[in-house]
Amino acid sequence: LLERRIPAMLCARYPGGSLLQRSLAVLPAHDRMERRLGSYDGLIGVESGAWEQLLARGLSPSALRRYASCPFQFFAASVLHVETADSTVPGDPIGPLEQGTLAHRILRRWMEDLTGRGFFTEPGTCLIDPLALLEDSAGQVFADYELTHPVGYALTWELRRHELLTFLREVGRQELAELSAEWRPLLFEYAVNGVLPIDLGKGPVAVPLKGRLDRVD
């Protein structure tokens, strides 16, 4: 009786909570404790419509990278539509999303500046300290961000900038080490719109591929 009343009480407490209702429907499937995979573990069946939805909306470079890194993350995000937990600290507006945006802008400005100064095409004659230029790029991005976005308390914002710049220095070293004499940045924020042939055993299927590549080397 209690198991039947709790879901009803929760739905009454949170009206219109379709996500809550779907979540409650998952609980009995997990509580069965059967030693087999089910629809919430990846066995969604051919009638689920997930494949047709993927073909309709297409794949993005980020989705492909997520699938290559961890297929279950792709399944959770693109099929189950599970959202990432919000880890933002109350009173601190610089959360993971904002840090990612800042890092993206800094790296793009840094690489564009290095490219414009001939760092990759004339490495022997270009007297540039790339990591010093990275700090300059970060300072410009931070200053621009402050003009259009809330950054919270001055001390917290200073700590966030220091943490992000420390992380980007290491990323910058890795980027420069991977870019040999045969590779150099060529395109930034490049829009892609094509097809990706995938063979599922019944012949190739053209999956739409569209989105934006951060950089093309």
Order of alpha helices (4+ residues) and beta strands (2+ residues): alpha-alpha-alpha-alpha-alpha-alpha-alpha-alpha-beta-beta
